[in-house]
Amino acid sequence: MENNTILVIDDDRNILAIIELYLKKAGYTVVTCDRGDAAIKAFNECAPSLVLLDVMLPGMDGWAVLSEIRRLGKTPVIMLTAKGDTQDRVQGLEGGADDYIVKPFDAKELVARIKAVLRRSVDASNGKTIEYGNLSVSLDTYEVLLDSKRVEMPPKELEVLYFLASHEGKVFTREQLLEQVWGFDYFGDSRTIDVHIKRIRERLANCRGWQIRTVWSVGYKFEAEKQQ
């Protein structure tokens, strides 16, 4: 991999030491940070390929750090926290996190999750552009165009839209969309998909030649109008 630097942000020095040990054994370069208010400076300085981010941090909490990282770009982020209830998982996913691991965790599983997220990130960066009617979605540039005008859209919303559009006519359950887009088994409330679909529809209200249909009691599908 071209950039194998992992930024680990956690206020527990013991956890930082354990993660650093395992990640170095796996061949990664590790940069650690134990404060939220120092996290963005560390992020800008090391330009990591992935961030492991705790929620409970001094100075600035993990949600604020995640928001700033997403403002700066689409670097993959795995939330690492002791909080495991459904609402925290939903908040992390809706905030743009790529995965969510609850403490205590298995170090080998953590390394496997990191590799999976990085692999998906590379696959996404090698994506193509899909066009239907007045809509264009590109994973090459992470850009959505509607009537040739750019529409601002968070990475995960764009990825949900791209995935559905790249499987035109096929119905996916909420659980399947979570697994395909976020790439991990999500146990708990799957309503985060409903939220993403709602926001996508609001941003792309003027759809022509296509639509995202709700298939009641099943899930969602992207449907293109048949050409005459």
N, C-alpha and C positions, 0 to 999 in steps of 0.2 A: 504494500500500500504506500502511496506517496507521502501521506501525512499520517503517522501513527500516534499522534499525541492525544492523550486523554486528560481532560481537566476534571479533577475530582473536588467538589465543593461540599464540605461537611465540617461541622464544628466539633466532632468527636475525633480526637487525635488517634485513638486506638483503631477506629474504623479506617481512617485515612492510611494508617500504616499497613493494615491488613490488605486493603484494596491495592495499594501501591505495590506490595509484595507480589500479589497474584498477577497483576497486570504487567509488571516488568518480566515475570516469568513467561508470560504469553507473548512477549516481544514488543510491548507498547512503551512509549515514553510517557511518563506520568508527571503532571504538574498538580500540586495540591493547594487548596485555599480553605481557610477555616472561618471566613467571615463573608456574609452576603454583601456588605458594602465595599469589599475589596475584590469581589468576584468578577465584575465587568472589566476592571483593569487587568486582572489575570487573564481573562478571556481574550482581550484585545492583544495582549503581549504574546501569548503562546499560540493563538489561532488554532485551537484544537480541532481534531476531526470529530470529536464527540465530547459531550459534557455529562458527568454524573452529578446530579444536583439534589441535595437534601432540601427539605421544605423548611424545617425549623433552624434558622440561622440568625446569629446576632448581626445587628446593623441593618440588614435588609432581608426579608424572608425569601424563600425559594420561588414563590409565585412572582414576586417583583423581578427577581433575577431572570426567571424564564421569560417574562414579558419583554425585558430589555434585550435578551439574546434573540428572541423572535423579531424584534424591531430591527436588529442588526443583520439578520439573515436566517438561513434555514439549517444551521448546524444542528445535527441530531442531539437530543437531550433525553436522558433517562432519569426520571425522578426516583430518588432513593430516600425512603423515609420510613419512620416507625408508624406513621398513620396508614391504616389499611381499610378504612371504611369506604363505602361506595362513593360518597360525595367527594372525597379527596381524589379518588381515581377519576371521576368525571371531570373535576376541576383541572386536573393535570392534563387529561386528554384534550379538553376544550381549549386549554391554554397553549396547546401546540407541542406537548411532550410526545416523544416517540415511543416510550415504554414507561413502565411503572413497576418498581420492585420494592416490596415491603420488607423492612428489617424485622427479625433477623433473616439473613439471606445466605444461600449457599454460594461460596466464591466461584465454584466452577460454573454454576448456572449464570452468575453475573457475567463471567467472561463470554459464555455462549450467547447471552442476550446482546452484549456489546458487538460481537462479531455479526450477529444477525441484523442488528440495526444498521451497522456500517455497510453491510452487503446490500441492504435495501436502499440505502442512501446512494450508493454507487449506481445501482440499477436505475433509480429515479433520475439521476443526472444524465444517464444515457438514453433517456426517454425520447419519444417522438411527439409530434404535434397532431392532434385530432381535431377535425373540423366537421361541424354539422350545422347546416343553415347559417345563421348569423353568429355562431359560436366557434371560437378557436381556443383550444386548451393545449398548452405546451409544458412538458416536463423538462425540456431542454433549457428554457429560460424562466420556468415557473411563472408563466404569464397567461392570463385569461383575457381574451378580447371578445367584446360583444358589439356587433355593428362596427367592427374595426377600432373600437375604443377600449383602452385598457381598463380592466376592472380590478380594483385592489381586493385580494383574497388571501387569507392566511394559508400557509403551506398545507395543513391537513385538509382544509376544505377543498383546496385545489386538487389534492391527491384523491379524495373521495370522488370528486367530479370526474377526474381523468379515468379512474378505475371503472366507474359506471359507464362512461362514454366509450371506453375501449372494449366493453362487453355489451354492445348495443342489443337490446331486446331480452337480455338475460336477467332474471329476478335474483336478488341476493337478500338474504336475511340480514338483520342488524348484526348478528354475531359473525356472519361471514364477512361483512364489510369491515368490522373491527379487526378480524384476524388478517384479512388481506391488506388493509391499509396500514394498520398499526403493527401487524406481524406478530401478535402474541395472543394467547388464549386469555380472554377477558371475562372474569367471573364477576357477576354483579349486574347492576343496572345498565342496560345497553342504550339508554335514552340519549346518550351523547351523539349517536348517529342521527336521531331525530332532530337534535339541535343543529347539527352540521347541515343536514338537508334543508331545514327551514332557512338558515342563513344563506345557503347557496341560492335558493329560490328567490329570496329577497334581493340579493345582489344581481340576479339575472332574470328579473321579472319580465323583461321584454324578449321572451324566447320565440323564435320563429324557425320552424323546421325540426324542432326537437322538444322534448320535455322530460322531466324526471317524474315518473309516475309512482304513486303509492299503491302497492298491491296489498290490500287489506288482509291483515292476519298473517302476512308473510314478510314483506320488506319493501324494497325499492328496485326500480329498473329505469334505465335510460332508454328512451324510445324516440326514434327518428321517424319523421313523416315519410311515407312511401312516395317515391317520385312517380308522377303520371307518365 
